[in-house]
């Protein structure tokens, strides 16, 4: 583990805003019996960015995500996928995302002919499968580093899922980045990479945890576990996106059935 300053502005001035309690089972994938470590969240006093410190090293991060599926896909891969995919519409987060995306991003499209879609950080393919079903998208690609989750997505969605962004050669009209940025140690480097697979007028759909979680959730909530490195507020996220000539078209905050909050935004290249 390593102590870090604010990622956004590099300041070392910070205020402790949450000390996580309980046991982090993701952390225990790599550090047995140490699930109560790495539990401090700070707010930067200079720019307001929210981050954890200390954080995992690169080898620790790789090891954790190699084993990520063991905690997510329970009791087995197929049962996990089918249970979430078949949730009723009123409680399906993926269905609700599709409805909002269709209303705000697809309403002026005459057809999907020759329109290309990719999800970066596609996990087990649940959103891709939901998009194919409810948005009538014939083909959507994915990018997912975890081997078992990648293979499950390919089987369930019937599409190509790349292991890493550098394998992607095509440029896409729509790029989904859902529940990903908060996991990325260097979001600016990541945004630079996804820009390479975008077109001049590409629309991005981003989703990240909303900072209101620090008000609505208890300090033992798994939302604050080690896979999440950052919380973006509107000011910091909009500012970073602007560095890459990406303009926010519309956004919203929603609260799920388990009181977790999500900040969703549609962004265009400019």
C-alpha positions as CSV (number, residue, x, y, z in Angstrom):
1,X,0.0,0.0,0.0
2,X,1.1,3.6,-0.6
3,X,-0.1,6.9,0.7
4,X,-1.2,9.4,-1.9
5,X,-2.1,13.0,-2.3
6,X,-5.1,14.4,-4.2
7,X,-5.1,12.9,-7.7
8,X,-6.9,15.9,-9.2
9,X,-4.7,18.8,-8.0
10,X,-1.8,17.0,-6.3
11,X,-2.4,18.9,-3.0
12,X,-1.5,17.3,0.3
13,X,-4.0,19.3,2.2
14,X,-6.9,17.1,3.1
15,X,-9.7,16.4,5.6
16,X,-10.8,13.0,6.9
17,X,-14.4,12.5,6.0
18,X,-15.0,8.8,6.6
19,X,-13.2,6.0,8.4
20,X,-14.6,2.8,7.1
21,X,-15.6,0.1,9.6
22,X,-16.2,-3.6,9.1
23,X,-14.3,-6.1,6.9
24,X,-13.4,-5.5,3.3
25,X,-13.7,-8.9,1.6
26,X,-12.1,-7.6,-1.6
27,X,-9.1,-6.5,0.3
28,X,-8.9,-10.0,1.9
29,X,-8.4,-11.5,-1.6
30,X,-4.9,-10.2,-1.5
31,X,-4.2,-9.6,2.2
32,X,-5.7,-12.3,4.4
33,X,-7.2,-11.2,7.7
34,X,-6.4,-7.5,7.0
35,X,-9.8,-6.4,5.7
36,X,-10.0,-3.6,8.1
37,X,-7.0,-1.8,6.7
38,X,-6.9,0.9,4.0
39,X,-10.1,2.4,5.3
40,X,-9.7,6.2,5.2
41,X,-11.5,8.6,2.8
42,X,-10.4,12.2,2.5
43,X,-11.6,15.4,0.8
44,X,-9.0,17.7,-0.7
45,X,-9.1,21.1,0.9
46,X,-7.9,22.8,-2.3
47,X,-10.2,21.3,-5.0
48,X,-12.8,19.2,-3.2
49,X,-11.8,15.9,-4.8
50,X,-12.6,12.8,-2.7
51,X,-10.2,10.0,-2.5
52,X,-8.9,7.1,-0.3
53,X,-5.4,6.9,1.1
54,X,-3.5,4.7,1.3
55,X,-4.2,2.8,-2.0
56,X,-3.1,-0.5,-3.4
57,X,0.1,-0.8,-5.5
58,X,-0.1,-1.8,-9.1
59,X,0.7,-5.5,-8.5
60,X,-1.9,-5.6,-5.7
61,X,-4.5,-4.1,-8.0
62,X,-3.8,-6.6,-10.7
63,X,-4.1,-9.5,-8.3
64,X,-7.4,-8.2,-6.9
65,X,-9.0,-7.9,-10.3
66,X,-7.8,-11.3,-11.4
67,X,-9.7,-12.7,-8.5
68,X,-12.7,-10.2,-8.6
69,X,-15.1,-12.7,-10.1
70,X,-14.8,-15.0,-7.1
71,X,-16.7,-12.5,-4.9
72,X,-19.1,-11.2,-7.6
73,X,-20.4,-14.2,-9.5
74,X,-22.2,-16.2,-6.8
75,X,-23.3,-19.0,-6.4
76,X,-22.1,-19.6,-9.9
77,X,-21.6,-17.6,-13.1
78,X,-24.8,-18.6,-14.9
79,X,-27.0,-18.2,-11.8
80,X,-25.5,-14.8,-11.0
81,X,-26.1,-13.5,-14.5
82,X,-29.6,-14.9,-15.0
83,X,-30.8,-13.6,-11.6
84,X,-29.8,-10.0,-12.3
85,X,-30.7,-10.1,-16.0
86,X,-34.2,-11.2,-15.2
87,X,-34.9,-8.7,-12.5
88,X,-38.3,-6.9,-12.9
89,X,-38.0,-3.7,-14.8
90,X,-38.9,-1.5,-11.9
91,X,-35.9,-2.7,-9.9
92,X,-33.4,-3.3,-12.7
93,X,-30.7,-0.7,-12.7
94,X,-29.6,-1.8,-16.2
95,X,-33.1,-1.4,-17.6
96,X,-33.5,2.0,-16.1
97,X,-30.1,3.1,-17.6
98,X,-31.3,1.9,-21.0
99,X,-34.5,3.9,-20.7
100,X,-32.6,7.1,-19.8
101,X,-30.0,6.6,-22.5
102,X,-32.6,6.0,-25.2
103,X,-34.6,9.1,-24.2
104,X,-31.5,11.4,-24.2
105,X,-29.1,9.9,-26.7
106,X,-31.0,7.9,-29.3
107,X,-34.3,9.9,-29.8
108,X,-33.1,11.6,-33.0
109,X,-31.5,8.6,-34.6
110,X,-33.5,7.3,-37.6
111,X,-32.1,3.8,-37.2
112,X,-29.2,1.9,-35.7
113,X,-27.8,0.9,-39.1
114,X,-24.0,1.4,-39.1
115,X,-24.2,2.8,-35.5
116,X,-21.5,1.2,-33.3
117,X,-21.5,0.5,-29.6
118,X,-18.9,-0.6,-27.0
119,X,-18.8,-0.9,-23.3
120,X,-15.5,-0.4,-21.6
121,X,-15.3,-2.3,-18.3
122,X,-18.2,-4.5,-19.3
123,X,-17.9,-7.0,-16.5
124,X,-20.1,-10.1,-17.0
125,X,-22.0,-8.4,-19.8
126,X,-25.2,-7.6,-17.9
127,X,-25.6,-4.1,-19.3
128,X,-24.7,-5.2,-22.8
129,X,-27.3,-8.0,-22.7
130,X,-29.9,-5.5,-21.4
131,X,-29.1,-3.0,-24.1
132,X,-29.4,-5.6,-26.8
133,X,-32.8,-6.6,-25.5
134,X,-34.4,-3.3,-24.8
135,X,-32.6,-0.9,-27.2
136,X,-32.7,-3.4,-30.1
137,X,-29.0,-3.1,-30.6
138,X,-27.8,-5.9,-32.8
139,X,-24.1,-5.7,-32.0
140,X,-22.3,-4.3,-29.0
141,X,-18.7,-5.0,-28.1
142,X,-17.0,-5.0,-24.6
143,X,-13.7,-4.6,-22.9
144,X,-13.1,-6.6,-19.7
145,X,-9.8,-7.6,-18.1
146,X,-11.1,-10.3,-15.8
147,X,-11.0,-13.6,-17.7
148,X,-14.0,-15.4,-16.2
149,X,-16.2,-12.4,-16.5
150,X,-15.1,-11.7,-20.0
151,X,-15.9,-15.3,-21.1
152,X,-19.3,-15.2,-19.4
153,X,-20.1,-12.0,-21.3
154,X,-19.1,-13.4,-24.6
155,X,-21.3,-16.5,-23.9
156,X,-24.3,-14.6,-22.7
157,X,-24.3,-11.7,-25.0
158,X,-22.9,-13.5,-28.1
159,X,-20.3,-10.8,-28.9
160,X,-16.6,-10.1,-28.8
161,X,-15.2,-8.8,-25.5
162,X,-11.6,-7.6,-25.6
163,X,-9.2,-8.1,-22.7
164,X,-7.8,-4.5,-22.9
165,X,-8.4,-1.3,-24.8
166,X,-5.2,-1.6,-26.8
167,X,-6.7,-4.5,-28.6
168,X,-9.6,-2.5,-30.0
169,X,-9.0,-1.2,-33.5
170,X,-12.4,0.2,-34.4
171,X,-13.8,3.6,-33.5
172,X,-17.3,3.8,-32.0
173,X,-20.3,6.1,-32.1
174,X,-21.4,5.3,-28.5
175,X,-19.1,4.3,-25.6
176,X,-20.4,3.1,-22.3
177,X,-18.2,3.6,-19.2
178,X,-20.4,2.5,-16.3
179,X,-19.1,2.1,-12.8
180,X,-15.5,2.2,-14.0
181,X,-13.9,5.6,-13.4
182,X,-14.0,5.2,-9.6
183,X,-11.8,2.0,-10.0
184,X,-9.2,3.6,-12.3
185,X,-6.0,4.8,-10.6
186,X,-5.2,7.3,-13.3
187,X,-8.5,8.5,-14.9
188,X,-6.8,11.0,-17.1
189,X,-4.6,8.3,-18.7
190,X,-7.8,6.1,-19.1
191,X,-9.7,9.0,-20.8
192,X,-6.9,9.5,-23.2
193,X,-7.1,5.9,-24.1
194,X,-10.8,5.7,-24.7
195,X,-10.7,8.9,-26.8
196,X,-8.6,6.8,-29.2
197,X,-11.5,4.6,-30.0
198,X,-14.0,7.5,-30.3
199,X,-15.2,9.4,-33.4
200,X,-15.5,13.1,-33.8
201,X,-19.1,13.1,-32.6
202,X,-19.0,10.1,-30.2
203,X,-21.4,10.1,-27.3
204,X,-20.1,8.7,-24.0
205,X,-22.4,7.4,-21.2
206,X,-20.5,7.7,-17.8
207,X,-21.7,6.4,-14.5
208,X,-19.9,6.9,-11.2
209,X,-20.9,6.8,-7.5
210,X,-22.4,10.1,-6.3
211,X,-20.8,11.8,-3.3
212,X,-24.1,11.9,-1.5
213,X,-23.2,8.3,-0.5
214,X,-21.2,9.8,2.3
215,X,-24.4,11.2,3.7
216,X,-26.8,8.4,2.9
217,X,-24.7,5.3,3.7
218,X,-23.2,3.9,6.9
219,X,-19.4,3.7,7.2
220,X,-19.5,-0.1,7.0
221,X,-21.1,-0.1,3.6
222,X,-19.3,-2.1,0.9
223,X,-19.5,0.9,-1.3
224,X,-16.4,2.2,0.4
225,X,-14.4,-0.9,0.0
226,X,-10.9,-1.0,-1.7
227,X,-12.0,-1.4,-5.4
228,X,-13.3,2.2,-5.3
229,X,-10.4,4.7,-5.2
230,X,-12.2,8.0,-6.0
231,X,-15.5,9.8,-5.7
232,X,-16.1,12.5,-8.3
233,X,-18.4,15.5,-7.7
234,X,-19.7,17.6,-10.6
235,X,-17.0,20.2,-10.4
236,X,-14.1,17.8,-10.4
237,X,-15.5,15.4,-13.0
238,X,-16.7,18.1,-15.4
239,X,-13.2,19.8,-15.1
240,X,-11.4,16.6,-16.0
241,X,-13.6,15.8,-18.9
242,X,-13.2,19.3,-20.2
243,X,-9.4,18.7,-20.3
244,X,-10.1,16.1,-23.1
245,X,-12.6,18.3,-25.0
246,X,-15.6,16.4,-23.7
247,X,-18.8,18.3,-23.0
248,X,-21.5,17.2,-20.7
249,X,-24.9,17.2,-22.5
250,X,-27.1,16.1,-19.6
251,X,-26.7,14.4,-16.3
252,X,-28.7,13.1,-13.3
253,X,-28.3,11.5,-9.9
254,X,-30.4,8.5,-9.0
255,X,-30.7,6.5,-5.8
256,X,-31.0,2.7,-6.1
257,X,-33.2,0.5,-3.9
258,X,-30.3,-0.2,-1.6
259,X,-29.7,3.6,-1.1
260,X,-26.6,3.8,-3.2
261,X,-26.4,6.9,-5.4
262,X,-25.2,7.1,-9.0
263,X,-24.2,10.1,-11.0
264,X,-24.9,9.5,-14.7
265,X,-24.0,11.7,-17.5
266,X,-24.0,11.8,-21.3
267,X,-20.9,13.4,-22.8
268,X,-19.9,14.4,-26.3
269,X,-16.6,15.0,-28.0
270,X,-16.3,18.7,-29.0
